[in-house]
Amino acid sequence: MNSIPHSLEPRLTARAVRPLLSGFRAMGHDAARLAEAVGLDEGALNDPDARVPMHVAIALLARAAEQAGDPNVGLHLAQHADLSTFDVHFYAMASSPTLGAAYALLSRYQRLIHDTSRVELEREGDRAVLRHRLPGNRPAPRQSAEFIVAAWVRGGRVITGMDWAPLEVRFAHPPPTDYSEHARFFRADVLFETGANALVLPAALLDTRCTRADPALADVLERYAADRLERAPRTSSIADRVSHALADDLRGGEPTAAGLAARLKMSVRTLNRLLAGEGTSYRELLDARRRDAATRYLSGNHVSIAEVVFLLGFSEASSFHRAFKRWTGQTPGEFRRRQHARRRN
């Protein structure tokens, strides 16, 4: 895959990096040495709005795993991080009235942590799903994903004062050889190669009161967060524009790069060049959008497999079955049966 030019590469603020270093230090390791190894000036991170290229944060996690000799370092960093290093995010969440309000706030102000990633909270009947997305629906790398989802759970437990467990944890990456640590921390079904990084909760859990709820303080902090967001640099992701357009195109009939480029008023060559600049391609984005939609449709009962084939723009059922097996290691029928079995248990 092409590397992303520095001028286009998304950036994270110190609010994303400082918790990693604080967790590494709390685990008994040399955080200053870790920062130095990837060219970070730890002192410069005292400004929570200081910005770090995404590749540096990814390198930091990779070096942390190597330095600590810990293949589950993302998970463990989330368990040991000083939550106050998330800055306004943590304090605003803690002063929110309920867990649902706290996660909604986290979603609204995600850009204070990362230029282009999104956190989405959706209610699906008696369940709620908190989902992390990179531009074009690309999943975060393993250590980043495990840190993010584990931090959501730990933060939610701290602000409610309850040691609750989610219903299900979903990761996009393949399963590690041993994921007993994940089961121990989450105390829930931990699923891998799902095409998404997400937390599934009972919807009723979102009504749980936060122990430090303070409406007046929450209002002040939210105004502060809104002001910081207004001042934050705005980035435009062609991958996101393509992904959103593909959602409209998946209505029967196989979408094409030529058709989408025409809708975006550019040539196919320009489309491919811009996507390559963001480290992705039309085919990868189409694959990601189809994978996400397929797992969502097949997790429910309301859409038949034949209808999913049509809705995702596959010309033949056999093409869809091959693609789904490549995404998940299961046939569509096997995936649906396992999802339903988990809900019954």
Phi, psi and omega per residue, in radians:
M1 nan 2.506 -3.131
N2 -1.186 2.532 3.046
S3 -1.294 2.728 -3.089
I4 -1.595 2.211 3.077
P5 -0.989 2.519 -3.080
H6 -1.038 -0.544 -3.125
S7 -1.186 -0.398 -3.112
L8 -1.834 -0.228 -3.018
E9 -1.176 2.282 3.058
P10 -1.049 2.681 3.138
R11 -2.182 2.675 3.067
L12 -1.920 2.650 3.034
T13 -1.532 2.973 3.111
A14 -1.036 -0.363 3.121
R15 -1.096 -0.410 3.109
A16 -1.551 -0.484 -3.018
V17 -1.634 -0.675 -3.094
R18 -1.041 -0.683 3.089
P19 -1.079 -0.590 3.114
L20 -1.097 -0.805 -3.131
L21 -1.187 -0.665 3.130
S22 -1.149 -0.671 3.108
G23 -1.169 -0.698 3.137
F24 -1.106 -0.724 3.118
R25 -1.150 -0.733 -3.136
A26 -1.148 -0.442 3.097
M27 -1.399 -0.011 3.075
G28 1.616 0.299 -3.103
H29 -1.886 2.944 -3.069
D30 -1.523 1.681 -3.094
A31 -1.219 -0.591 3.134
A32 -1.128 -0.718 3.111
R33 -1.145 -0.676 3.119
L34 -1.090 -0.835 3.141
A35 -1.061 -0.756 -3.125
E36 -1.097 -0.622 -3.093
A37 -1.090 -0.469 -3.137
V38 -1.909 0.230 3.060
G39 1.381 0.430 3.129
L40 -1.683 2.390 2.991
D41 -1.620 1.836 -3.053
E42 -1.052 -0.586 3.133
G43 -1.113 -0.607 -3.136
A44 -1.168 -0.331 -3.127
L45 -1.384 -0.005 3.091
N46 -1.142 -0.398 3.016
D47 -1.466 1.955 -3.074
P48 -1.097 -0.315 3.122
D49 -1.620 -0.012 3.082
A50 -1.033 2.497 -2.995
R51 -1.995 2.482 -3.069
V52 -2.234 2.295 3.091
P53 -1.038 2.545 -3.058
M54 -1.050 -0.622 -3.095
H55 -1.157 -0.462 3.111
V56 -1.243 -0.727 3.112
A57 -1.123 -0.687 3.105
I58 -1.139 -0.732 3.102
A59 -1.119 -0.623 3.124
L60 -1.057 -0.769 3.134
L61 -1.188 -0.708 3.113
A62 -1.101 -0.747 3.131
R63 -1.200 -0.591 3.106
A64 -1.103 -0.738 3.111
A65 -1.093 -0.701 -3.129
E66 -1.214 -0.813 -3.074
Q67 -1.165 -0.631 -3.125
A68 -1.542 -0.216 -3.050
G69 1.101 0.686 -2.994
D70 -2.251 1.829 3.142
P71 -1.206 -0.261 3.119
N72 -1.874 0.597 -2.993
V73 -1.096 -0.634 3.129
G74 -1.042 -0.788 3.118
L75 -1.078 -0.791 -3.076
H76 -1.257 -0.611 3.085
L77 -1.076 -0.702 3.121
A78 -1.100 -0.592 -3.131
Q79 -1.297 -0.401 -3.057
H80 -1.940 -0.169 -3.074
A81 -1.065 2.551 3.006
D82 -1.350 1.920 -3.021
L83 -1.098 -0.425 3.135
S84 -1.164 -0.339 3.136
T85 -1.260 -0.172 3.005
F86 -1.315 -0.085 3.027
D87 1.152 -2.366 -3.000
V88 -1.041 -0.520 3.137
H89 -0.983 -0.907 -3.061
F90 -1.173 -0.784 -3.086
Y91 -1.155 -0.676 3.106
A92 -1.175 -0.699 3.094
M93 -1.119 -0.760 -3.094
A94 -1.130 -0.551 -3.123
S95 -1.553 -0.019 3.109
S96 -1.182 2.727 -3.105
P97 -1.218 -0.642 -3.075
T98 -2.410 2.910 3.082
L99 -1.071 -0.705 3.129
G100 -1.077 -0.731 3.112
A101 -1.142 -0.635 3.130
A102 -1.146 -0.789 3.131
Y103 -1.205 -0.561 3.084
A104 -1.153 -0.685 3.100
L105 -1.143 -0.748 3.076
L106 -0.964 -0.727 -3.137
S107 -1.144 -0.765 -3.084
R108 -1.117 -0.634 -3.006
Y109 -1.898 0.433 3.120
Q110 -1.038 -0.523 -3.098
R111 -1.175 -0.255 3.031
L112 -1.283 -0.197 3.100
I113 -1.843 -0.726 -3.034
H114 -2.477 2.388 -3.079
D115 -0.941 -0.829 -2.905
T116 -2.183 -0.087 3.125
S117 -1.360 2.803 3.119
R118 -2.273 2.599 2.955
V119 -2.071 2.217 -3.066
E120 -2.142 2.299 3.079
L121 -1.940 2.079 -3.103
E122 -2.270 2.428 3.039
R123 -1.657 2.280 3.126
E124 -2.217 1.477 -3.089
G125 1.181 -2.167 -3.114
D126 -1.559 0.218 3.105
R127 -2.135 2.768 3.013
A128 -2.243 2.514 -3.127
V129 -2.157 2.169 3.033
L130 -1.833 2.087 -2.939
R131 -2.221 2.459 3.080
H132 -1.869 2.357 -3.137
R133 -2.352 2.410 2.924
L134 -1.672 2.915 3.139
P135 -0.892 2.394 3.128
G136 1.261 0.324 3.142
N137 1.145 0.319 3.068
R138 -1.233 2.447 3.117
P139 -1.410 2.638 3.054
A140 -1.215 2.688 3.061
P141 -1.051 2.826 -3.001
R142 -0.891 -0.996 -3.026
Q143 -1.116 -0.683 3.087
S144 -1.089 -0.820 -3.108
A145 -1.072 -0.777 -3.104
E146 -1.185 -0.622 3.067
F147 -1.121 -0.834 -3.078
I148 -1.048 -0.906 -3.058
V149 -1.187 -0.700 3.112
A150 -1.155 -0.627 3.101
A151 -1.146 -0.646 3.061
W152 -1.025 -0.801 -3.092
V153 -1.189 -0.848 -3.119
R154 -1.069 -0.800 3.119
G155 -1.045 -0.734 3.128
G156 -1.123 -0.647 3.094
R157 -1.175 -0.710 -3.109
V158 -1.164 -0.817 -3.035
I159 -1.286 -0.367 3.090
T160 -1.674 -0.257 -3.087
G161 1.209 0.338 -3.127
M162 -2.143 2.412 3.121
D163 -1.574 1.073 -3.052
W164 -1.372 2.861 3.095
A165 -2.166 2.455 3.060
P166 -1.247 2.976 3.042
L167 -1.380 -0.635 -3.000
E168 -2.798 2.541 3.055
V169 -2.151 2.280 -3.088
R170 -2.083 2.312 3.068
F171 -2.171 2.602 3.133
A172 -1.453 -0.470 -3.037
H173 -1.401 2.841 3.103
P174 -1.131 2.740 -3.125
P175 -1.213 2.458 3.007
P176 -1.206 2.916 -3.140
T177 -1.010 -0.712 -3.127
D178 -2.254 2.019 3.092
Y179 -2.057 0.584 3.068
S180 -1.138 -0.554 3.106
E181 -1.117 -0.657 3.117
H182 -1.138 -0.781 3.136
A183 -1.105 -0.678 -3.136
R184 -1.110 -0.784 -3.078
F185 -1.303 -0.848 -3.046
F186 -1.386 -0.550 -3.072
R187 0.930 0.833 -3.103
A188 -2.697 2.979 3.002
D189 -1.091 2.180 3.088
V190 -1.949 1.981 -3.052
L191 -1.901 2.433 -3.132
F192 -2.046 2.843 -3.124
E193 0.955 0.738 3.135
T194 -1.615 -0.140 -3.092
G195 1.523 -0.018 -3.104
A196 -2.636 2.779 2.986
N197 -1.963 1.935 -2.971
A198 -2.687 2.794 3.108
L199 -2.104 2.222 3.130
V200 -1.892 2.201 -3.049
L201 -2.206 2.713 2.924
P202 -1.115 2.301 -3.109
A203 -1.002 -0.589 -3.127
A204 -1.117 -0.446 -3.141
L205 -1.114 -0.481 -3.129
L206 -1.133 -0.323 3.120
D207 -1.483 -0.025 3.139
T208 -1.101 2.314 -3.127
R209 -1.270 2.508 3.030
C210 -1.468 2.385 -3.026
T211 -1.181 -0.440 -3.127
R212 -1.937 0.523 3.132
A213 -0.982 2.288 -3.118
D214 -2.593 1.656 -3.043
P215 -0.962 -0.721 -3.108
A216 -1.155 -0.793 3.129
L217 -1.156 -0.699 3.132
A218 -1.038 -0.689 -3.139
D219 -1.143 -0.760 3.121
V220 -1.089 -0.808 -3.100
L221 -1.165 -0.618 3.139
E222 -1.218 -0.645 3.070
R223 -1.121 -0.691 3.107
Y224 -1.101 -0.794 -3.139
A225 -1.093 -0.725 3.134
A226 -1.100 -0.679 3.116
D227 -1.149 -0.757 3.123
R228 -1.124 -0.653 -3.140
L229 -1.136 -0.685 3.138
E230 -1.106 -0.573 -3.120
R231 -1.481 -0.282 -3.059
A232 -1.200 2.531 3.098
P233 -1.040 2.465 3.102
R234 -1.760 2.315 3.128
T235 -2.034 2.577 3.122
S236 -1.961 2.094 -3.098
S237 -1.826 2.052 3.071
I238 -1.152 -0.553 3.121
A239 -1.073 -0.708 3.109
D240 -1.153 -0.725 3.138
R241 -1.075 -0.734 3.124
V242 -1.148 -0.767 -3.115
S243 -1.081 -0.737 3.114
H244 -1.138 -0.704 3.120
A245 -1.126 -0.654 3.128
L246 -1.121 -0.571 3.111
A247 -1.048 -0.616 3.099
D248 -1.333 -0.580 -3.081
D249 -1.274 -0.409 -3.094
L250 -1.418 1.210 -3.129
R251 -2.285 0.551 -3.078
G252 1.765 2.391 -3.054
G253 1.467 2.378 -3.038
E254 -1.330 2.166 3.119
P255 -1.184 2.721 -3.132
T256 -2.275 2.675 3.088
A257 -1.112 -0.640 -3.132
A258 -1.121 -0.768 3.135
G259 -1.134 -0.714 -3.122
L260 -1.225 -0.709 3.116
A261 -1.049 -0.697 3.119
A262 -1.098 -0.702 3.114
R263 -1.117 -0.577 -3.137
L264 -1.544 0.060 3.087
K265 1.048 0.869 3.059
M266 -2.618 2.914 3.105
S267 -1.422 2.827 3.083
V268 -1.075 -0.668 3.141
R269 -1.076 -0.766 3.122
T270 -1.143 -0.742 3.103
L271 -1.002 -0.841 -3.121
N272 -1.118 -0.664 -3.135
R273 -1.156 -0.763 -3.124
L274 -1.159 -0.721 3.119
L275 -1.155 -0.695 3.099
A276 -1.074 -0.604 3.099
G277 -1.125 -0.421 3.087
E278 -1.740 0.165 3.037
G279 1.389 0.422 -3.140
T280 -2.499 -2.968 -3.117
S281 -2.621 2.886 3.088
Y282 -1.013 -0.774 -3.094
R283 -1.111 -0.713 3.129
E284 -1.143 -0.711 -3.136
L285 -1.188 -0.704 3.081
L286 -1.090 -0.749 3.119
D287 -1.067 -0.786 -3.113
A288 -1.131 -0.748 -3.135
R289 -1.140 -0.743 3.120
R290 -1.137 -0.753 -3.130
R291 -1.068 -0.795 -3.121
D292 -1.108 -0.792 -3.131
A293 -1.168 -0.697 -3.114
A294 -1.102 -0.809 -3.129
T295 -1.155 -0.576 3.104
R296 -1.201 -0.813 3.130
Y297 -1.080 -0.783 -3.033
L298 -1.341 -0.224 3.065
S299 -1.329 -0.307 3.118
G300 -1.841 -3.025 -3.077
N301 -1.939 -0.060 -2.869
H302 -1.598 -0.187 -3.089
V303 -2.197 2.208 3.128
S304 -1.287 2.837 3.111
I305 -1.084 -0.675 3.114
A306 -1.082 -0.674 3.110
E307 -1.187 -0.633 3.109
V308 -1.080 -0.733 3.109
V309 -0.959 -0.796 -3.135
F310 -1.182 -0.828 -3.074
L311 -1.095 -0.476 -3.116
L312 -1.664 0.072 3.021
G313 1.334 0.417 3.067
F314 -1.468 2.400 -3.128
S315 -1.340 -0.440 -3.122
E316 -2.415 2.564 3.112
A317 -1.088 -0.626 -3.113
S318 -1.107 -0.607 3.110
S319 -1.149 -0.717 3.112
F320 -1.131 -0.771 -3.123
H321 -1.075 -0.706 3.119
R322 -1.150 -0.752 3.140
A323 -1.124 -0.738 -3.099
F324 -1.165 -0.645 3.102
K325 -1.138 -0.644 3.116
R326 -1.184 -0.673 -3.129
W327 -1.224 -0.722 -2.926
T328 -2.096 -0.212 -3.052
G329 1.357 0.113 -3.117
Q330 -2.287 2.746 2.967
T331 -1.348 2.804 3.101
P332 -0.974 -0.708 3.137
G333 -1.130 -0.732 3.116
E334 -1.112 -0.742 3.141
F335 -1.064 -0.820 -3.120
R336 -1.103 -0.735 -3.138
R337 -1.107 -0.694 -3.134
R338 -1.208 -0.673 3.103
Q339 -1.096 -0.757 -3.134
H340 -1.192 -0.639 3.110
A341 -1.121 -0.676 3.127
R342 -1.122 -0.660 -3.126
R343 -1.197 -0.558 -3.133
R344 -1.296 -0.479 -3.056
N345 -1.459 nan nan
